[in-house]
Amino acid sequence: MEKEVIVKDIQMEFMSMVSFMVKWVLASIPAMIVLFCIGSIFMSLMAIFF
């Protein structure tokens, strides 16, 4: 049985939101490095085969 939930407002202090966003950015850096490495390997394989 599914229930619908609608969020209308979130109470969050400004500095808490800033620290959350900084942590979000810092967490995305390793993810971008991993995606760059995977993309580089894929492009190298494509260059070798074609």
N, C-alpha and C positions, 0 to 999 in steps of 0.2 A: 504494500500500500504506500503510495507516494504522497508526500505532503509538500506543499509549496511554501517556501520561505522567502520573504522580501525584507532586505536590510534597508532601512530608511536613513539611519544616521550612525556614525561612529564617533564617539568622544575620544579624542587623542590630543595630548599636549603637543605643541609645535616642536619642542626639542626632542621629544620622544619620537616623533615622526621623522625628524632629520636624522637621528641616530639609526632608525630603522632603514632609511633609504641609503645611508652610508654603508651599513652592513650589507645591504642588497647589492650595491655596486661592487664592494670588495669581494663578495661571493661570486659575482659574475666573471671576475677576472680569470680564475682557473678554468671556468667553463669555456671561455673564449679561447684560452690557450689550447685546451683539448680539442675544440672544434677546428682550430687552425691546423693542428697536427694531423687530424683526420683528413681535412681537406687537402693538405699538402701531400699526404700519402696517396690519396685518391688521384690527385692531378698528376703525380709522378707515374703512377701505374697507367693512367690514360696516355701520357706522353710516351711511355715505353711501348705500349701496344699499338699506338697509332703513330 
